Amino acid sequence: MSYIDSIFSLEGKTVAVIGGTGELCGTMAEGLSKARAEVVIVGRNEDKAKSRIANIEDSGGKAYFLEADVTKKDSIESLLTEIIKQSGKCDVLVNGAGINSATPFLEVPEEEFDKIFETNSKAVFVTCQVFGKYFLKNNISASIINVGSMSGIIPLSRVFTYSMTKAAVHNISKNLAREWAKQGVRVNTLVPGFFPAEQNRKVLTEDRVASIMGHTPMQRFGDSEELIGATLFFASEKASSFVTGAEIVVDGGYASMTI
Ligand SMILES: NC(=O)c1ccc[n+]([C@@H]2O[C@H](COP(=O)([O-])OP(=O)(O)OC[C@H]3O[C@@H](n4cnc5c(N)ncnc54)[C@H](O)[C@@H]3O)[C@@H](O)[C@H]2O)c1
């Protein structure tokens, strides 16, 4: 085994990638598979998982799709039951489902707030509860990777609900990291900057893009492939064995920009 493999290989690990039907987590799922994890792509639409699964199988990896709606606790419980049935266990959870909206603050309807909150925050809370209970009960050295957002650290104009719900993700990651540190369950947050994807297409208007570029030292959007390194680091028991409650920002320098 090469030195790199001894640190980063996910051979024998089963990783559930919630939101793997989307742009960022779908790419992360392919990266996890290249590090030899068995990948469970979780989402609401199987069609969106098909090309990812085909790519993974074409490169000799193993992946399958499971349908789940993260806003429903019984759906998350059934998801875990099905993963255990099909894979025998689960070692890594990526919490990446997310939705967004750019409704002006004074006009945000309560139903819209509830939907974004249920998908982005409550679902992370519930998923950590369901999977966390399983990891602890079975003494699994697990890694939970919650997908936060730059807007959860530096509040972002126009996406009020989204920013607030992502701040909650950062908070619960650290809280659970402390809670479960001695039991071997690590909880970290991956913090993407700006990556064009389905959920933010409508938000990325021309003036918005100009403003983002003016605030991004690298002067470009991220490519979803650029999230793979940090994902593998958090997923690997060896590479990040002493890392919990951490945030890795992948943002082209956005968070470091002052003037
Ligand atoms: N794209 C960016 O610039 C960016 C920046 C920071 C954080 N993020 C976060 O990264 C994650 C991935 O986002 P993306 O940009 O790839 O968007 P995306 O829209 O391509 O992917 C999001 C996925 O979540 C799934 N999803 C939504 N609601 C769900 C539900 N109730 N149950 C199950 N699945 C559900 C969607 O079907 C979709 O496949 C999200 O949490 C997002 O908030 C994205």
The ligand as a Tripos MOL2 file, in Angstrom:
@<TRIPOS>MOLECULE
LIG
   44    48     1     0     0
SMALL
NO_CHARGES

@<TRIPOS>ATOM
      1 N1        -23.2520   25.8180   -4.8020 N.am      1 LIG1
      2 C1        -22.7180   26.6520   -3.9020 C.2       1 LIG1
      3 O1        -22.1390   27.6850   -4.2420 O.2       1 LIG1
      4 C2        -22.7970   26.3160   -2.4430 C.ar      1 LIG1
      5 C3        -22.1120   27.1440   -1.5560 C.ar      1 LIG1
      6 C4        -22.1640   26.8470   -0.2020 C.ar      1 LIG1
      7 C5        -22.8570   25.7500    0.2430 C.ar      1 LIG1
      8 N2        -23.5260   24.9700   -0.6490 N.ar      1 LIG1
      9 C6        -24.2460   23.8180   -0.1040 C.3       1 LIG1
     10 O2        -23.7830   22.6380   -0.7330 O.3       1 LIG1
     11 C7        -24.8180   21.6530   -0.7190 C.3       1 LIG1
     12 C8        -25.0100   21.1260   -2.1230 C.3       1 LIG1
     13 O3        -25.5680   22.1550   -2.9130 O.3       1 LIG1
     14 P1        -25.4080   22.2950   -4.4950 P.3       1 LIG1
     15 O4        -24.9190   23.6610   -4.7520 O.co2     1 LIG1
     16 O5        -24.6990   21.1290   -5.0670 O.co2     1 LIG1
     17 O6        -26.9410   22.3090   -4.9290 O.3       1 LIG1
     18 P2        -27.8260   21.2600   -5.7070 P.3       1 LIG1
     19 O7        -29.1640   21.9020   -5.8200 O.co2     1 LIG1
     20 O8        -27.1570   20.8510   -6.9700 O.co2     1 LIG1
     21 O9        -27.8760   20.0180   -4.7110 O.3       1 LIG1
     22 C9        -28.7070   19.9730   -3.5830 C.3       1 LIG1
     23 C10       -29.3460   18.6050   -3.5330 C.3       1 LIG1
     24 O10       -30.1510   18.5100   -2.3620 O.3       1 LIG1
     25 C11       -31.3030   17.7730   -2.6930 C.3       1 LIG1
     26 N3        -32.4050   18.0410   -1.7770 N.ar      1 LIG1
     27 C12       -33.0550   19.2070   -1.5770 C.ar      1 LIG1
     28 N4        -34.0490   19.0260   -0.7000 N.ar      1 LIG1
     29 C13       -34.0360   17.7120   -0.3220 C.ar      1 LIG1
     30 C14       -34.8220   16.9150    0.5420 C.ar      1 LIG1
     31 N5        -35.8670   17.4230    1.2180 N.pl3     1 LIG1
     32 N6        -34.5040   15.6070    0.6840 N.ar      1 LIG1
     33 C15       -33.4710   15.0690   -0.0030 C.ar      1 LIG1
     34 N7        -32.6900   15.7730   -0.8500 N.ar      1 LIG1
     35 C16       -32.9810   17.0770   -1.0170 C.ar      1 LIG1
     36 C17       -31.6560   18.2840   -4.0980 C.3       1 LIG1
     37 O11       -32.5440   17.4040   -4.7550 O.3       1 LIG1
     38 C18       -30.2750   18.3370   -4.7350 C.3       1 LIG1
     39 O12       -29.9500   17.1110   -5.3420 O.3       1 LIG1
     40 C19       -26.0500   22.3590   -0.1430 C.3       1 LIG1
     41 O13       -26.1500   22.0940    1.2300 O.3       1 LIG1
     42 C20       -25.7420   23.8240   -0.3560 C.3       1 LIG1
     43 O14       -26.4360   24.6550    0.5270 O.3       1 LIG1
     44 C21       -23.5090   25.2180   -1.9800 C.ar      1 LIG1
@<TRIPOS>BOND
     1     1     2 1
     2     2     3 2
     3     2     4 1
     4     4     5 ar
     5     4    44 ar
     6     5     6 ar
     7     6     7 ar
     8     7     8 ar
     9     8     9 1
    10     8    44 ar
    11     9    10 1
    12     9    42 1
    13    10    11 1
    14    11    12 1
    15    11    40 1
    16    12    13 1
    17    13    14 1
    18    14    15 2
    19    14    16 1
    20    14    17 1
    21    17    18 1
    22    18    19 2
    23    18    20 1
    24    18    21 1
    25    21    22 1
    26    22    23 1
    27    23    24 1
    28    23    38 1
    29    24    25 1
    30    25    26 1
    31    25    36 1
    32    26    27 ar
    33    26    35 ar
    34    27    28 ar
    35    28    29 ar
    36    29    30 ar
    37    29    35 ar
    38    30    31 1
    39    30    32 ar
    40    32    33 ar
    41    33    34 ar
    42    34    35 ar
    43    36    37 1
    44    36    38 1
    45    38    39 1
    46    40    41 1
    47    40    42 1
    48    42    43 1
@<TRIPOS>SUBSTRUCTURE
     1 LIG1         1 GROUP 0 **** ****
